[in-house]
Amino acid sequence: MMLNTKQAAEYLGLKPVTLEAWRVQGGKLAFLKLGKAVRYSQSDLDAFLASHKRTNTSQAGAAR
């Protein structure tokens, strides 16, 4: 399933402006650029969430 920026942000619990900033910065989250349309794969969003899963607060973040 492909999601637009607003849908992807809602899925992740973030604001669309956050995803827009990440696209400019690069390296945070994969996306597809189809003409002017930006789309996110739900499987990429799930992988992103899984990579940030922690079992305690002292665990280091994902290396990116």
Secondary structure, DSSP 8 states (H G I E B T S, - for coil): -EE-HHHHHHHHT--HHHHHHHHHH-SSS--EEETTEEEEEHHHHHHHHHHT--SSTTS-----
